[in-house]
Structure formats: C-alpha cells, structure tokens
Amino acid sequence: MNLIEMKECADEVLRLFLQTMPDVPFGEDDIVFEFVRNADIAKRAIELCQKYCPENKLSDSQLRDLSENVFANALIGREKSAILILIDTKIRKMDFRVIVFHELMHVMCSKAEIDGEHFIDIYGTGTPFDTENTTYNGFVVSGYTIWSEFIAQYYALKMMWKAVYRFSDVAEYVFKLFRDVTITEIINRRGSFSMLCAHWLNCVDAKETLSQLRDPDFFVSDPKTHAAEFKSALYTSLSTLYTQLQKEKPWKINEEFVCTIGTQFAYLTIRNSQLLGTDLEKMFLETQ
C-alpha cells in the first residue's frame, strides 16, 4: 500500500467504525490520522500530545517503545484524538484495517469505559495510586493494560476479519503466545496474553474450548502448563473476559473487574509459589 492508499483505507475504516459500533462518543472530525516515517515517530508523538492531549506526558520508555516496536498509536484527547501511523508500503490492506480499527477502539473505550471519566485518569498508567496497597495497585495497572489491548484487538478481529474459524485453526499461534507469556519482558507478556485471548475468544467454539481447560489432558504438548494453579488462572481469565463480552456494552468496566484480570495474570506468569511475595510485587509495579 502506498501512502495515498493508506490514507484512503484509514478514512474508510473510520467511517465503518462509526457505522457499526454502537454509541461511539466521537465523530469523524474528531479523529486525526497522522502518517510518519519511523525516524520521526517519537518527535511527532510529542508534538501531537502537546496539541491534542497536553496532560499526557510521554515517558522516555514510551517514546523508545514507539520508535522500536509500535506501528500505530492512539493519542487520546478530550476533544480531538490523533492516531499516529507508520508509513509502510509493504503492509497488507487486511492487516492495516485491523490496526486502524484497533486504535479506534482504544479511543472509544477510553471515552466510554467509565461514564464521564477515563479509567486511567482515576487509577493512573503505571505509578502507584494507593501507596498503602502497592501490590493491589500493580494488579489494577497490569489488568487494565491487558484489558485495553484485549478489547481493542478482539473487536478489530471480529469486525475486520469477518472470518469464521475454530480454535484448532489458531492453536499453533495461541500456543506460541503462551510461551511468550512466560519468557518475555513483563510488558510483552501482557501484550502476548491480550492477543492470545482476543484470538481465542473470537473462535466460534470459544465456549466449548474453555470447558476443555478443566480436562487434565489439555495442553499435553507442554507439561509446564499442567500445573493446577496455571490452568485455573487461565480458565478464570478467559471466562472473565468471555462473560464480559456477553454484556450489552462490554467496554464498560470497573475496578474489581480489572483487578481480577491482573490478579489471574500474575498466577499465569509465576511458576513458583515462593515468588508470590516481594518478587511478585516488584514485577507488577514496573512502569511502562
């Protein structure tokens, strides 16, 4: 896709988003697509933040992540929001549509997840909001990171792929993401977990495969996943997300729900129960 095609496709996805998603809290004129080269993405992100969301201060780690790992990023303002997109002539149109829809979901959820407020305006994005209970704080921050990426990708796949598939069709990819959950950096673990949940719960047999998690022979290809605690946490996480998706407005969330996701994710990433003390707290208090 050339730059003109990318711009036309982004506008097309935006119009489709506004037509298909219910109660979207913004209009076509409230979204600004900004296309940049990789070398300019951090600098342009700072400029766009100053213009549309001056209260959002990008950290050095966030700017580094933008330059090294991110293809697109939503900078969400109280009025207009900017979606920063890398210019990539090799990207497939189908993949690009999913990415744009994903970023639009971030904008929608941030404006609609709590009536009149944004979840991170209350709970923060990585720094303690409750110094008396820092471990709990870590669970909430981690849970929100996982949830926000999950819900964005879930709807992006659902609305853009338009494909009917079974768990067996994506099992190899899902199992790869499971391995990432245990061996990569913490922020990448969260991303991998969000993606595997989004792909899993988009399967037409999602409910059926969830019940298989209670089968002692499930995941026989990887003995490490046979731990009762691991499978219980995985089942609880997926079931919690599945139940949330059955609601009329799944993007509506509260603190208890987000903390549940963060807590179960902790069990998924800890192989030894002895790490449930200081090491666990340290993991989940890492800032993004």
Phi, psi and omega in degrees: 000131174274177185298319180298317179294322178296318179296317180295319180293318179299317178296322179295316180295321178300314179297319179295320179301313181294331180279329189257329181274136183281144172054043179294125186274028175205163179248179183299324182284352182270357180245128179244118175270129180237118182257128185222159171280156184303321183294340185256357192295318182294314180298316181291326178298318178298317181296318181290324176298316180299327183277316188253331181216069185299339179283348181267104181263114180284130179279168178299321180293323178293319178294322178294320179295321177301316184287331188257330191232344192259132175269325180213153182208133179268127176252105195263118178256167181287337175246276177270152176232145179250139174245113183271128185227133177287143175279118182219106183286349183265350184290142179282148182299319180300315180294321181295320179298319179298317181297314181295316179298319178303313181292324177294326176295323177300317180296313182298311183297320181297333181265344187238353187291327174228130184306117175078359182215162176256134184308315184286345173292333181268314190256354179081173184242013179163347179257149184301132173257348180222094185290347178276345183216068188291329178295315177300317177304316179298321178296319181293315180298314180296316180298321180291321178300314179295313182298313185296322178286324179297307186296325178294315182286324180302309182287329177297316178292315183298317186271331185262323180291316184054032182247140176263120181219157179257166182303323181300334180287334182242006186302317181299317179293318180298316180294327176297318179294326176301318179296322178298327182297334183256345188240351184262178176299154187304317182293327177285330175298316180298315180297317179297318180295319178300316182293318181293324178293320180296316179292319181297310187282354171274351179293145179292338179253030183302313182298319180295316182288333176299320180294334180290342179297342178270358176279124183297342180266000180289142184068035182296341181287346182222096184304332183296339182271007181279350181303133182301320181295320181296311183293324178295317179294320179296315179298316180296317180298308182294320180293322178298316178293318180299315179298319179299322182291341180279352181284158181299321178231083186300336183286350176285123185227168174219174185299317183299316180299312182296319180295324178300315178298314180296321181294313181294325177298326178300315180295327179292331185261354180252117182273337185239126183297341179291345181273005183282013179251240185300318183298321179296315180300318180299318181301315189271359175257006175295132178276156181279000000 
